[in-house]
Amino acid sequence: MAKHWTERLQSFDRRWIFLAMGLAIVLPLLFPIGCKPKPSPMVQAAYYTVDELKEGDTVFISLDLDPASTPELEPFLASVLLQLKAKGVKIVFATTWYAAPPLIERWIKAMVDRPLAPPGTAGYSGPPDREYRKNEDYVWLGFREGKQAVIQGFGADLWGTFDGRAADGTRLDKIPMMTGKKQLKDFDLIILIGAGFPGIKEYMQQVQSRYKLRCIGATTAVQTTDLTPYYQAGQLLGLIGGLAAASEYEAMVGKPGLATQAADVLNVGHGVVILAVVFGNFIFFVQRSRRRRSAV
């Protein structure tokens, strides 16, 4: 007797599912869908906090991450740097992670020393940026070990924590933009980009409340739930959680990038998974109903 169609589908080769998932990953990268995400309240709050800055203001960016977390965090960094540079805001970089300096130095060369969106950039209608000059428009302080103790040091005595020198050895008292910027409270905004410990949570616990710092954060998707209470309590003025939120921030800045491409992949990939689950459950319930009718 010929098998029922549901029985034949039970022997469905799962490699077709793997092929469909592979295509769901590759095709959106080759042919972007360009879906425009709707920014969440946390993303909007982060964007407008940065947007309030004025030309000549100075922000402190703590980049506490490693190579494994860069796919989720680099897109936000590119977007916020474009926003800051287009407004003429000065930037001070530092990190508490030993694996971060090579990444930060590469990003500085690619995103700070060079314009991210010079005049005429395709698909970008915002204010163009320019190349920033080291120790004039930005300062790279470098890495300090010590976890929470170092973060406390940033809050109390930033210059002392870095022995009064930038990463290239330049004395901080010889850098005009560092005048009066000896503690975290002296900065107009603190931008925390972190993937774990030490990171955003430690900044909230050690220095934010003590010095009444204005902070926004960007983290990986898995860390978002741990940090959302700090946003709800008002300690974080905005929070970017994972690639999806980074794509929302790119949309607000007006220059789609890696996060927007990745969001297309996530959307199509999730669609394939949902269809596979629905298909499997449909077959299961049809077959169960058929067995019950046969037993009557």
Residue, then its C-alpha position, 0 to 999 in steps of 0.5 A: m500500500a502506498k504511503h500517505w503523503t505525511e509519511r513520505l514527508q517524515s523522510f524529508d531530507r533535512r539537508w534541504i533545511f540546511l540549504a534553505m538556511g544557508l541561502a537565507i544567510v547569503l542572499p540578503l548579503l548579496f541582495p540587501i532587502g533594505c528593511k527600515p527598522k523602527p527604533s525602540p525607545m532605548v535606541q531613540a533615547a541614546y541617539y537624542t542624548v548624543d544629538e544634544l551635544k554641541e560642537g566643542d563638547t568632549v565625550f569619553i568612550s570606554l571600549d571594553l570588548d574583545p574580537a569575539s564581540t566586535p560583530e555586534l558592537e563595531p556597527f554601533l561604534a561606527s554610527v556613533l563616531l559618525q554622529l559625533k564627528a559630524k557635530g565636531v565633538k571631541i573624543v577621548f578613548a580608553t579601555t579596561w580590557y587587555a584584548a581591546p587595544p589592537l582593535i581600538e587602534r585599527w578602528i581609530k585609523a579607519m574611522v577617526d583618522r579618516p572621514l566616515a562620510p565625506p561629502g558626496t557619500a552615497g546613501y547618506s544625507g546627514p552632515p559630512d564628517r572629516e578626518y580627526r587629528k590626534n591629540e587635537d580632536y581625539v585622544w587615545l589613553g590606552f589600556r589599564e588593568g584593574k577592573q573595578a578599581v581602575i574604573q573607580g580611578f577613572g572617576a576620581d583621577l583620570w590623569g593619574t590613572f594613566d600617569g598623566r600621559a596618552a598612549d603615545g606618550t604625550r603628556l596630557d597637560k600638553i594636549p589642549m582638549m584635555t584641559g579641565k578633563k581630569q575626572l569622568k564628571d568633567f566630560d559632557l557624555i560617557i559612552l560605554i561600549g562593553a561586552g561583559f566584565p568589567g564594563i557597563k555594569e561596573y561603571m554604573q556601580q562604581v562611578q555613575s551614581r557617585y559623580k552623577l555621570r551622563c551615560i549611554g551604553a551599547t552591549t551584546a544582545v545577551q547582556t541587554t536584559d542585565l543592563t535594562p534595569y539601569y536604563q529604567a532607573g535613569q542611570l543609563l540615558g540610552l541603551i543599544g542591545g545587539l545587532a538589531a538595535a545597532s541597525e535601528y541606530e544606523a537608520m537614525v544616523g542615516k547611514p546603513g552599514l554592517a548592522t543593517q545588512a546583518a538585520d536582513v540576515l536575521n530577519v530572513g533566517h528567522g523566517v526560515v526557522i519559523l516556516a520550518v517549525v510551522f511545517g513540522n507541526f502541521i505534518f505532526f498534527v495532520q498525521r496524529s488526526r489521521r491515526r485517530r480516524s484510523a483507530v475508530 
